[in-house]
């Protein structure tokens, strides 16, 4: 179910969430790997979580 929800958010947000939340990598490490500033990565994670919550809500998943 979470895999389906992750597929429905933007690729940049998905990658940010997978690398930081699911793989537990540090923001600085992920940012370097993606070639973006840490602030950009933090924004992608923030908005990715918002988008993921919305998708899960649309799918009928309750917290």
CHARMM-style PDB file with segment names, atoms N, HN, CA, C and O in Angstrom:
ATOM      1  N   UNK     1       0.822  -1.190   0.000  1.00  0.00      PROA
ATOM      2  CA  UNK     1       0.000   0.000   0.000  1.00  0.00      PROA
ATOM      3  C   UNK     1       0.872   1.262   0.000  1.00  0.00      PROA
ATOM      4  O   UNK     1       0.619   2.197  -0.761  1.00  0.00      PROA
ATOM      5  N   UNK     2       1.885   1.281   0.847  1.00  0.00      PROA
ATOM      6  HN  UNK     2       2.090   0.522   1.465  1.00  0.00      PROA
ATOM      7  CA  UNK     2       2.758   2.460   0.892  1.00  0.00      PROA
ATOM      8  C   UNK     2       3.525   2.601  -0.419  1.00  0.00      PROA
ATOM      9  O   UNK     2       3.810   3.713  -0.865  1.00  0.00      PROA
ATOM     10  N   UNK     3       3.854   1.470  -1.030  1.00  0.00      PROA
ATOM     11  HN  UNK     3       3.623   0.567  -0.668  1.00  0.00      PROA
ATOM     12  CA  UNK     3       4.555   1.512  -2.316  1.00  0.00      PROA
ATOM     13  C   UNK     3       3.681   2.173  -3.367  1.00  0.00      PROA
ATOM     14  O   UNK     3       4.163   2.986  -4.154  1.00  0.00      PROA
ATOM     15  N   UNK     4       2.404   1.832  -3.386  1.00  0.00      PROA
ATOM     16  HN  UNK     4       2.012   1.170  -2.746  1.00  0.00      PROA
ATOM     17  CA  UNK     4       1.471   2.456  -4.330  1.00  0.00      PROA
ATOM     18  C   UNK     4       1.358   3.954  -4.068  1.00  0.00      PROA
ATOM     19  O   UNK     4       1.332   4.754  -5.004  1.00  0.00      PROA
ATOM     20  N   UNK     5       1.293   4.325  -2.806  1.00  0.00      PROA
ATOM     21  HN  UNK     5       1.314   3.675  -2.046  1.00  0.00      PROA
ATOM     22  CA  UNK     5       1.195   5.745  -2.461  1.00  0.00      PROA
ATOM     23  C   UNK     5       2.462   6.492  -2.873  1.00  0.00      PROA
ATOM     24  O   UNK     5       2.384   7.606  -3.392  1.00  0.00      PROA
ATOM     25  N   UNK     6       3.618   5.891  -2.647  1.00  0.00      PROA
ATOM     26  HN  UNK     6       3.681   4.986  -2.225  1.00  0.00      PROA
ATOM     27  CA  UNK     6       4.881   6.544  -3.025  1.00  0.00      PROA
ATOM     28  C   UNK     6       4.970   6.755  -4.533  1.00  0.00      PROA
ATOM     29  O   UNK     6       5.557   7.736  -4.990  1.00  0.00      PROA
ATOM     30  N   UNK     7       4.401   5.854  -5.292  1.00  0.00      PROA
ATOM     31  HN  UNK     7       3.924   5.057  -4.920  1.00  0.00      PROA
ATOM     32  CA  UNK     7       4.420   5.995  -6.759  1.00  0.00      PROA
ATOM     33  C   UNK     7       3.595   7.187  -7.234  1.00  0.00      PROA
ATOM     34  O   UNK     7       3.781   7.674  -8.349  1.00  0.00      PROA
ATOM     35  N   UNK     8       2.693   7.649  -6.391  1.00  0.00      PROA
ATOM     36  HN  UNK     8       2.542   7.254  -5.485  1.00  0.00      PROA
ATOM     37  CA  UNK     8       1.788   8.729  -6.787  1.00  0.00      PROA
ATOM     38  C   UNK     8       2.297  10.125  -6.427  1.00  0.00      PROA
ATOM     39  O   UNK     8       1.628  11.115  -6.723  1.00  0.00      PROA
ATOM     40  N   UNK     9       3.466  10.221  -5.795  1.00  0.00      PROA
ATOM     41  HN  UNK     9       4.009   9.416  -5.555  1.00  0.00      PROA
ATOM     42  CA  UNK     9       4.041  11.539  -5.524  1.00  0.00      PROA
ATOM     43  C   UNK     9       5.185  11.772  -6.508  1.00  0.00      PROA
ATOM     44  O   UNK     9       5.586  10.854  -7.223  1.00  0.00      PROA
ATOM     45  N   UNK    10       5.705  12.986  -6.546  1.00  0.00      PROA
ATOM     46  HN  UNK    10       5.380  13.732  -5.965  1.00  0.00      PROA
ATOM     47  CA  UNK    10       6.732  13.316  -7.539  1.00  0.00      PROA
ATOM     48  C   UNK    10       7.998  12.481  -7.312  1.00  0.00      PROA
ATOM     49  O   UNK    10       8.299  12.101  -6.180  1.00  0.00      PROA
ATOM     50  N   UNK    11       8.724  12.202  -8.372  1.00  0.00      PROA
ATOM     51  HN  UNK    11       8.480  12.510  -9.291  1.00  0.00      PROA
ATOM     52  CA  UNK    11       9.954  11.412  -8.249  1.00  0.00      PROA
ATOM     53  C   UNK    11      10.969  12.032  -7.289  1.00  0.00      PROA
ATOM     54  O   UNK    11      11.632  11.313  -6.542  1.00  0.00      PROA
ATOM     55  N   UNK    12      11.095  13.359  -7.302  1.00  0.00      PROA
ATOM     56  HN  UNK    12      10.556  13.944  -7.909  1.00  0.00      PROA
ATOM     57  CA  UNK    12      12.048  14.027  -6.416  1.00  0.00      PROA
ATOM     58  C   UNK    12      11.645  13.858  -4.959  1.00  0.00      PROA
ATOM     59  O   UNK    12      12.486  13.594  -4.100  1.00  0.00      PROA
ATOM     60  N   UNK    13      10.364  14.010  -4.689  1.00  0.00      PROA
ATOM     61  HN  UNK    13       9.681  14.225  -5.387  1.00  0.00      PROA
ATOM     62  CA  UNK    13       9.880  13.851  -3.319  1.00  0.00      PROA
ATOM     63  C   UNK    13      10.006  12.393  -2.873  1.00  0.00      PROA
ATOM     64  O   UNK    13      10.400  12.117  -1.740  1.00  0.00      PROA
ATOM     65  N   UNK    14       9.672  11.473  -3.761  1.00  0.00      PROA
ATOM     66  HN  UNK    14       9.352  11.697  -4.682  1.00  0.00      PROA
ATOM     67  CA  UNK    14       9.775  10.054  -3.438  1.00  0.00      PROA
ATOM     68  C   UNK    14      11.213   9.681  -3.095  1.00  0.00      PROA
ATOM     69  O   UNK    14      11.465   9.005  -2.097  1.00  0.00      PROA
ATOM     70  N   UNK    15      12.150  10.123  -3.922  1.00  0.00      PROA
ATOM     71  HN  UNK    15      11.945  10.673  -4.732  1.00  0.00      PROA
ATOM     72  CA  UNK    15      13.558   9.811  -3.680  1.00  0.00      PROA
ATOM     73  C   UNK    15      14.034  10.396  -2.353  1.00  0.00      PROA
ATOM     74  O   UNK    15      14.762   9.739  -1.609  1.00  0.00      PROA
ATOM     75  N   UNK    16      13.629  11.614  -2.060  1.00  0.00      PROA
ATOM     76  HN  UNK    16      13.037  12.147  -2.664  1.00  0.00      PROA
ATOM     77  CA  UNK    16      14.010  12.250  -0.797  1.00  0.00      PROA
ATOM     78  C   UNK    16      13.475  11.475   0.396  1.00  0.00      PROA
ATOM     79  O   UNK    16      14.196  11.264   1.371  1.00  0.00      PROA
ATOM     80  N   UNK    17      12.218  11.050   0.331  1.00  0.00      PROA
ATOM     81  HN  UNK    17      11.632  11.222  -0.461  1.00  0.00      PROA
ATOM     82  CA  UNK    17      11.617  10.302   1.431  1.00  0.00      PROA
ATOM     83  C   UNK    17      12.238   8.912   1.586  1.00  0.00      PROA
ATOM     84  O   UNK    17      12.514   8.468   2.700  1.00  0.00      PROA
ATOM     85  N   UNK    18      12.451   8.244   0.475  1.00  0.00      PROA
ATOM     86  HN  UNK    18      12.227   8.606  -0.430  1.00  0.00      PROA
ATOM     87  CA  UNK    18      13.032   6.898   0.538  1.00  0.00      PROA
ATOM     88  C   UNK    18      14.432   6.951   1.142  1.00  0.00      PROA
ATOM     89  O   UNK    18      14.771   6.148   2.011  1.00  0.00      PROA
ATOM     90  N   UNK    19      15.234   7.890   0.683  1.00  0.00      PROA
ATOM     91  HN  UNK    19      14.959   8.543  -0.023  1.00  0.00      PROA
ATOM     92  CA  UNK    19      16.620   7.959   1.160  1.00  0.00      PROA
ATOM     93  C   UNK    19      16.716   8.385   2.624  1.00  0.00      PROA
ATOM     94  O   UNK    19      17.540   7.851   3.367  1.00  0.00      PROA
ATOM     95  N   UNK    20      15.884   9.340   3.045  1.00  0.00      PROA
ATOM     96  HN  UNK    20      15.215   9.773   2.441  1.00  0.00      PROA
ATOM     97  CA  UNK    20      16.003   9.843   4.417  1.00  0.00      PROA
ATOM     98  C   UNK    20      15.203   9.017   5.419  1.00  0.00      PROA
ATOM     99  O   UNK    20      15.723   8.659   6.476  1.00  0.00      PROA
ATOM    100  N   UNK    21      13.958   8.714   5.104  1.00  0.00      PROA
ATOM    101  HN  UNK    21      13.536   9.005   4.246  1.00  0.00      PROA
ATOM    102  CA  UNK    21      13.105   8.009   6.063  1.00  0.00      PROA
ATOM    103  C   UNK    21      13.292   6.496   6.003  1.00  0.00      PROA
ATOM    104  O   UNK    21      13.481   5.852   7.035  1.00  0.00      PROA
ATOM    105  N   UNK    22      13.239   5.935   4.816  1.00  0.00      PROA
ATOM    106  HN  UNK    22      13.086   6.459   3.978  1.00  0.00      PROA
ATOM    107  CA  UNK    22      13.279   4.478   4.716  1.00  0.00      PROA
ATOM    108  C   UNK    22      14.694   3.914   4.822  1.00  0.00      PROA
ATOM    109  O   UNK    22      14.902   2.859   5.420  1.00  0.00      PROA
ATOM    110  N   UNK    23      15.651   4.609   4.247  1.00  0.00      PROA
ATOM    111  HN  UNK    23      15.482   5.467   3.761  1.00  0.00      PROA
ATOM    112  CA  UNK    23      17.042   4.126   4.321  1.00  0.00      PROA
ATOM    113  C   UNK    23      17.814   4.741   5.478  1.00  0.00      PROA
ATOM    114  O   UNK    23      18.915   4.292   5.796  1.00  0.00      PROA
ATOM    115  N   UNK    24      17.248   5.763   6.109  1.00  0.00      PROA
ATOM    116  HN  UNK    24      16.354   6.128   5.851  1.00  0.00      PROA
ATOM    117  CA  UNK    24      17.855   6.371   7.288  1.00  0.00      PROA
ATOM    118  C   UNK    24      19.154   7.112   7.030  1.00  0.00      PROA
ATOM    119  O   UNK    24      19.989   7.230   7.926  1.00  0.00      PROA
ATOM    120  N   UNK    25      19.331   7.611   5.818  1.00  0.00      PROA
ATOM    121  HN  UNK    25      18.652   7.515   5.090  1.00  0.00      PROA
ATOM    122  CA  UNK    25      20.555   8.347   5.499  1.00  0.00      PROA
ATOM    123  C   UNK    25      20.447   9.787   5.979  1.00  0.00      PROA
ATOM    124  O   UNK    25      19.349  10.336   6.074  1.00  0.00      PROA
ATOM    125  N   UNK    26      21.571  10.386   6.276  1.00  0.00      PROA
ATOM    126  HN  UNK    26      22.463   9.940   6.199  1.00  0.00      PROA
ATOM    127  CA  UNK    26      21.605  11.782   6.743  1.00  0.00      PROA
ATOM    128  C   UNK    26      21.299  12.739   5.595  1.00  0.00      PROA
ATOM    129  O   UNK    26      21.616  12.483   4.433  1.00  0.00      PROA
ATOM    130  N   UNK    27      20.671  13.850   5.970  1.00  0.00      PROA
ATOM    131  HN  UNK    27      20.414  14.058   6.914  1.00  0.00      PROA
ATOM    132  CA  UNK    27      20.292  14.848   4.969  1.00  0.00      PROA
ATOM    133  C   UNK    27      21.504  15.316   4.161  1.00  0.00      PROA
ATOM    134  O   UNK    27      21.434  15.406   2.936  1.00  0.00      PROA
ATOM    135  N   UNK    28      22.601  15.612   4.832  1.00  0.00      PROA
ATOM    136  HN  UNK    28      22.658  15.538   5.828  1.00  0.00      PROA
ATOM    137  CA  UNK    28      23.786  16.117   4.134  1.00  0.00      PROA
ATOM    138  C   UNK    28      24.296  15.104   3.117  1.00  0.00      PROA
ATOM    139  O   UNK    28      24.679  15.471   2.007  1.00  0.00      PROA
ATOM    140  N   UNK    29      24.300  13.842   3.493  1.00  0.00      PROA
ATOM    141  HN  UNK    29      23.989  13.543   4.396  1.00  0.00      PROA
ATOM    142  CA  UNK    29      24.774  12.780   2.604  1.00  0.00      PROA
ATOM    143  C   UNK    29      23.869  12.645   1.378  1.00  0.00      PROA
ATOM    144  O   UNK    29      24.352  12.530   0.252  1.00  0.00      PROA
ATOM    145  N   UNK    30      22.574  12.659   1.602  1.00  0.00      PROA
ATOM    146  HN  UNK    30      22.181  12.752   2.517  1.00  0.00      PROA
ATOM    147  CA  UNK    30      21.622  12.529   0.504  1.00  0.00      PROA
ATOM    148  C   UNK    30      21.705  13.744  -0.420  1.00  0.00      PROA
ATOM    149  O   UNK    30      21.677  13.599  -1.643  1.00  0.00      PROA
ATOM    150  N   UNK    31      21.807  14.930   0.158  1.00  0.00      PROA
ATOM    151  HN  UNK    31      21.831  15.047   1.151  1.00  0.00      PROA
ATOM    152  CA  UNK    31      21.888  16.151  -0.639  1.00  0.00      PROA
ATOM    153  C   UNK    31      23.098  16.123  -1.570  1.00  0.00      PROA
ATOM    154  O   UNK    31      22.994  16.481  -2.744  1.00  0.00      PROA
ATOM    155  N   UNK    32      24.233  15.699  -1.047  1.00  0.00      PROA
ATOM    156  HN  UNK    32      24.317  15.408  -0.094  1.00  0.00      PROA
ATOM    157  CA  UNK    32      25.433  15.609  -1.884  1.00  0.00      PROA
ATOM    158  C   UNK    32      25.206  14.612  -3.008  1.00  0.00      PROA
ATOM    159  O   UNK    32      25.546  14.883  -4.160  1.00  0.00      PROA
ATOM    160  N   UNK    33      24.638  13.464  -2.680  1.00  0.00      PROA
ATOM    161  HN  UNK    33      24.362  13.244  -1.744  1.00  0.00      PROA
ATOM    162  CA  UNK    33      24.375  12.441  -3.688  1.00  0.00      PROA
ATOM    163  C   UNK    33      23.437  12.903  -4.783  1.00  0.00      PROA
ATOM    164  O   UNK    33      23.582  12.509  -5.941  1.00  0.00      PROA
ATOM    165  N   UNK    34      22.479  13.733  -4.422  1.00  0.00      PROA
ATOM    166  HN  UNK    34      22.362  14.052  -3.482  1.00  0.00      PROA
ATOM    167  CA  UNK    34      21.516  14.239  -5.399  1.00  0.00      PROA
ATOM    168  C   UNK    34      21.995  15.513  -6.085  1.00  0.00      PROA
ATOM    169  O   UNK    34      21.419  15.946  -7.083  1.00  0.00      PROA
ATOM    170  N   UNK    35      23.050  16.105  -5.544  1.00  0.00      PROA
ATOM    171  HN  UNK    35      23.518  15.752  -4.733  1.00  0.00      PROA
ATOM    172  CA  UNK    35      23.571  17.339  -6.130  1.00  0.00      PROA
ATOM    173  C   UNK    35      22.688  18.544  -5.875  1.00  0.00      PROA
ATOM    174  O   UNK    35      22.585  19.441  -6.712  1.00  0.00      PROA
ATOM    175  N   UNK    36      22.041  18.559  -4.696  1.00  0.00      PROA
ATOM    176  HN  UNK    36      22.124  17.830  -4.016  1.00  0.00      PROA
ATOM    177  CA  UNK    36      21.177  19.691  -4.337  1.00  0.00      PROA
ATOM    178  C   UNK    36      21.582  20.210  -2.965  1.00  0.00      PROA
ATOM    179  O   UNK    36      22.190  19.475  -2.186  1.00  0.00      PROA
ATOM    180  N   UNK    37      21.257  21.466  -2.652  1.00  0.00      PROA
ATOM    181  HN  UNK    37      20.763  22.063  -3.284  1.00  0.00      PROA
ATOM    182  CA  UNK    37      21.519  21.971  -1.312  1.00  0.00      PROA
ATOM    183  C   UNK    37      20.662  21.233  -0.269  1.00  0.00      PROA
ATOM    184  O   UNK    37      19.599  20.702  -0.593  1.00  0.00      PROA
ATOM    185  N   UNK    38      21.131  21.210   0.965  1.00  0.00      PROA
ATOM    186  HN  UNK    38      21.993  21.641   1.228  1.00  0.00      PROA
ATOM    187  CA  UNK    38      20.394  20.547   2.045  1.00  0.00      PROA
ATOM    188  C   UNK    38      19.008  21.163   2.200  1.00  0.00      PROA
ATOM    189  O   UNK    38      18.039  20.445   2.447  1.00  0.00      PROA
ATOM    190  N   UNK    39      18.901  22.477   2.060  1.00  0.00      PROA
ATOM    191  HN  UNK    39      19.689  23.060   1.860  1.00  0.00      PROA
ATOM    192  CA  UNK    39      17.602  23.142   2.179  1.00  0.00      PROA
ATOM    193  C   UNK    39      16.605  22.643   1.136  1.00  0.00      PROA
ATOM    194  O   UNK    39      15.418  22.492   1.427  1.00  0.00      PROA
ATOM    195  N   UNK    40      17.082  22.390  -0.062  1.00  0.00      PROA
ATOM    196  HN  UNK    40      18.046  22.513  -0.298  1.00  0.00      PROA
ATOM    197  CA  UNK    40      16.222  21.859  -1.124  1.00  0.00      PROA
ATOM    198  C   UNK    40      15.743  20.458  -0.758  1.00  0.00      PROA
ATOM    199  O   UNK    40      14.574  20.121  -0.945  1.00  0.00      PROA
ATOM    200  N   UNK    41      16.651  19.657  -0.240  1.00  0.00      PROA
ATOM    201  HN  UNK    41      17.600  19.931  -0.088  1.00  0.00      PROA
ATOM    202  CA  UNK    41      16.283  18.309   0.181  1.00  0.00      PROA
ATOM    203  C   UNK    41      15.245  18.367   1.299  1.00  0.00      PROA
ATOM    204  O   UNK    41      14.271  17.614   1.285  1.00  0.00      PROA
ATOM    205  N   UNK    42      15.453  19.256   2.262  1.00  0.00      PROA
ATOM    206  HN  UNK    42      16.245  19.867   2.274  1.00  0.00      PROA
ATOM    207  CA  UNK    42      14.485  19.387   3.364  1.00  0.00      PROA
ATOM    208  C   UNK    42      13.106  19.790   2.837  1.00  0.00      PROA
ATOM    209  O   UNK    42      12.090  19.299   3.329  1.00  0.00      PROA
ATOM    210  N   UNK    43      13.065  20.666   1.854  1.00  0.00      PROA
ATOM    211  HN  UNK    43      13.890  21.065   1.455  1.00  0.00      PROA
ATOM    212  CA  UNK    43      11.791  21.068   1.248  1.00  0.00      PROA
ATOM    213  C   UNK    43      11.125  19.885   0.559  1.00  0.00      PROA
ATOM    214  O   UNK    43       9.914  19.696   0.673  1.00  0.00      PROA
ATOM    215  N   UNK    44      11.910  19.097  -0.149  1.00  0.00      PROA
ATOM    216  HN  UNK    44      12.894  19.251  -0.242  1.00  0.00      PROA
ATOM    217  CA  UNK    44      11.344  17.931  -0.830  1.00  0.00      PROA
ATOM    218  C   UNK    44      10.772  16.936   0.172  1.00  0.00      PROA
ATOM    219  O   UNK    44       9.718  16.346  -0.067  1.00  0.00      PROA
ATOM    220  N   UNK    45      11.456  16.751   1.282  1.00  0.00      PROA
ATOM    221  HN  UNK    45      12.312  17.231   1.477  1.00  0.00      PROA
ATOM    222  CA  UNK    45      10.955  15.847   2.321  1.00  0.00      PROA
ATOM    223  C   UNK    45       9.670  16.411   2.923  1.00  0.00      PROA
ATOM    224  O   UNK    45       8.687  15.687   3.081  1.00  0.00      PROA
ATOM    225  N   UNK    46       9.675  17.687   3.255  1.00  0.00      PROA
ATOM    226  HN  UNK    46      10.473  18.275   3.126  1.00  0.00      PROA
ATOM    227  CA  UNK    46       8.498  18.319   3.863  1.00  0.00      PROA
ATOM    228  C   UNK    46       7.281  18.201   2.949  1.00  0.00      PROA
ATOM    229  O   UNK    46       6.226  17.721   3.365  1.00  0.00      PROA
ATOM    230  N   UNK    47       7.435  18.641   1.705  1.00  0.00      PROA
ATOM    231  HN  UNK    47       8.292  19.030   1.367  1.00  0.00      PROA
ATOM    232  CA  UNK    47       6.305  18.599   0.779  1.00  0.00      PROA
ATOM    233  C   UNK    47       5.981  17.180   0.339  1.00  0.00      PROA
ATOM    234  O   UNK    47       4.834  16.880   0.008  1.00  0.00      PROA
ATOM    235  N   UNK    48       6.970  16.316   0.331  1.00  0.00      PROA
ATOM    236  HN  UNK    48       7.902  16.560   0.599  1.00  0.00      PROA
ATOM    237  CA  UNK    48       6.727  14.911   0.024  1.00  0.00      PROA
ATOM    238  C   UNK    48       5.863  14.253   1.081  1.00  0.00      PROA
ATOM    239  O   UNK    48       4.969  13.473   0.752  1.00  0.00      PROA
ATOM    240  N   UNK    49       6.117  14.558   2.353  1.00  0.00      PROA
ATOM    241  HN  UNK    49       6.844  15.192   2.620  1.00  0.00      PROA
ATOM    242  CA  UNK    49       5.297  14.011   3.432  1.00  0.00      PROA
ATOM    243  C   UNK    49       3.861  14.521   3.343  1.00  0.00      PROA
ATOM    244  O   UNK    49       2.912  13.770   3.566  1.00  0.00      PROA
ATOM    245  N   UNK    50       3.712  15.803   3.014  1.00  0.00      PROA
ATOM    246  HN  UNK    50       4.483  16.413   2.833  1.00  0.00      PROA
ATOM    247  CA  UNK    50       2.365  16.364   2.855  1.00  0.00      PROA
ATOM    248  C   UNK    50       1.634  15.660   1.709  1.00  0.00      PROA
ATOM    249  O   UNK    50       0.465  15.296   1.838  1.00  0.00      PROA
ATOM    250  N   UNK    51       2.328  15.475   0.600  1.00  0.00      PROA
ATOM    251  HN  UNK    51       3.278  15.771   0.495  1.00  0.00      PROA
ATOM    252  CA  UNK    51       1.728  14.819  -0.562  1.00  0.00      PROA
ATOM    253  C   UNK    51       1.392  13.362  -0.247  1.00  0.00      PROA
ATOM    254  O   UNK    51       0.343  12.862  -0.651  1.00  0.00      PROA
ATOM    255  N   UNK    52       2.270  12.694   0.465  1.00  0.00      PROA
ATOM    256  HN  UNK    52       3.123  13.100   0.793  1.00  0.00      PROA
ATOM    257  CA  UNK    52       2.050  11.298   0.819  1.00  0.00      PROA
ATOM    258  C   UNK    52       0.841  11.156   1.745  1.00  0.00      PROA
ATOM    259  O   UNK    52       0.041  10.234   1.588  1.00  0.00      PROA
ATOM    260  N   UNK    53       0.709  12.064   2.703  1.00  0.00      PROA
ATOM    261  HN  UNK    53       1.359  12.813   2.831  1.00  0.00      PROA
ATOM    262  CA  UNK    53      -0.459  12.043   3.592  1.00  0.00      PROA
ATOM    263  C   UNK    53      -1.748  12.214   2.802  1.00  0.00      PROA
ATOM    264  O   UNK    53      -2.738  11.529   3.060  1.00  0.00      PROA
ATOM    265  N   UNK    54      -1.733  13.126   1.843  1.00  0.00      PROA
ATOM    266  HN  UNK    54      -0.929  13.683   1.634  1.00  0.00      PROA
ATOM    267  CA  UNK    54      -2.912  13.372   1.016  1.00  0.00      PROA
ATOM    268  C   UNK    54      -3.259  12.129   0.199  1.00  0.00      PROA
ATOM    269  O   UNK    54      -4.424  11.736   0.128  1.00  0.00      PROA
ATOM    270  N   UNK    55      -2.258  11.515  -0.411  1.00  0.00      PROA
ATOM    271  HN  UNK    55      -1.312  11.834  -0.354  1.00  0.00      PROA
ATOM    272  CA  UNK    55      -2.481  10.313  -1.212  1.00  0.00      PROA
ATOM    273  C   UNK    55      -3.040   9.182  -0.341  1.00  0.00      PROA
ATOM    274  O   UNK    55      -3.991   8.504  -0.729  1.00  0.00      PROA
ATOM    275  N   UNK    56      -2.447   8.988   0.826  1.00  0.00      PROA
ATOM    276  HN  UNK    56      -1.674   9.539   1.141  1.00  0.00      PROA
ATOM    277  CA  UNK    56      -2.925   7.937   1.717  1.00  0.00      PROA
ATOM    278  C   UNK    56      -4.362   8.206   2.164  1.00  0.00      PROA
ATOM    279  O   UNK    56      -5.160   7.278   2.296  1.00  0.00      PROA
ATOM    280  N   UNK    57      -4.685   9.474   2.396  1.00  0.00      PROA
ATOM    281  HN  UNK    57      -4.037  10.228   2.288  1.00  0.00      PROA
ATOM    282  CA  UNK    57      -6.049   9.848   2.754  1.00  0.00      PROA
ATOM    283  C   UNK    57      -7.006   9.522   1.612  1.00  0.00      PROA
ATOM    284  O   UNK    57      -8.094   8.993   1.839  1.00  0.00      PROA
ATOM    285  N   UNK    58      -6.595   9.840   0.379  1.00  0.00      PROA
ATOM    286  HN  UNK    58      -5.711  10.270   0.195  1.00  0.00      PROA
ATOM    287  CA  UNK    58      -7.418   9.542  -0.792  1.00  0.00      PROA
ATOM    288  C   UNK    58      -7.607   8.039  -0.967  1.00  0.00      PROA
ATOM    289  O   UNK    58      -8.630   7.596  -1.488  1.00  0.00      PROA
ATOM    290  N   UNK    59      -6.623   7.259  -0.534  1.00  0.00      PROA
ATOM    291  HN  UNK    59      -5.792   7.620  -0.111  1.00  0.00      PROA
ATOM    292  CA  UNK    59      -6.703   5.807  -0.629  1.00  0.00      PROA
ATOM    293  C   UNK    59      -7.521   5.198   0.507  1.00  0.00      PROA
ATOM    294  O   UNK    59      -7.761   3.991   0.528  1.00  0.00      PROA
ATOM    295  N   UNK    60      -7.949   6.041   1.452  1.00  0.00      PROA
ATOM    296  HN  UNK    60      -7.754   7.022   1.435  1.00  0.00      PROA
ATOM    297  CA  UNK    60      -8.756   5.574   2.557  1.00  0.00      PROA
ATOM    298  C   UNK    60      -7.970   4.994   3.720  1.00  0.00      PROA
ATOM    299  O   UNK    60      -8.529   4.289   4.561  1.00  0.00      PROA
ATOM    300  N   UNK    61      -6.679   5.286   3.771  1.00  0.00      PROA
ATOM    301  HN  UNK    61      -6.226   5.859   3.088  1.00  0.00      PROA
ATOM    302  CA  UNK    61      -5.835   4.801   4.859  1.00  0.00      PROA
ATOM    303  C   UNK    61      -5.930   5.782   6.009  1.00  0.00      PROA
ATOM    304  O   UNK    61      -5.730   6.984   5.833  1.00  0.00      PROA
ATOM    305  N   UNK    62      -6.239   5.262   7.187  1.00  0.00      PROA
ATOM    306  HN  UNK    62      -6.402   4.286   7.330  1.00  0.00      PROA
ATOM    307  CA  UNK    62      -6.348   6.113   8.372  1.00  0.00      PROA
ATOM    308  C   UNK    62      -5.078   6.001   9.203  1.00  0.00      PROA
ATOM    309  O   UNK    62      -4.436   4.951   9.220  1.00  0.00      PROA
ATOM    310  N   UNK    63      -4.708   7.095   9.900  1.00  0.00      PROA
ATOM    311  HN  UNK    63      -5.229   7.948   9.885  1.00  0.00      PROA
ATOM    312  CA  UNK    63      -3.482   7.056  10.720  1.00  0.00      PROA
ATOM    313  C   UNK    63      -3.570   6.082  11.872  1.00  0.00      PROA
ATOM    314  OT1 UNK    63      -2.617   5.946  12.640  1.00  0.00      PROA
TER     315      UNK     63
END
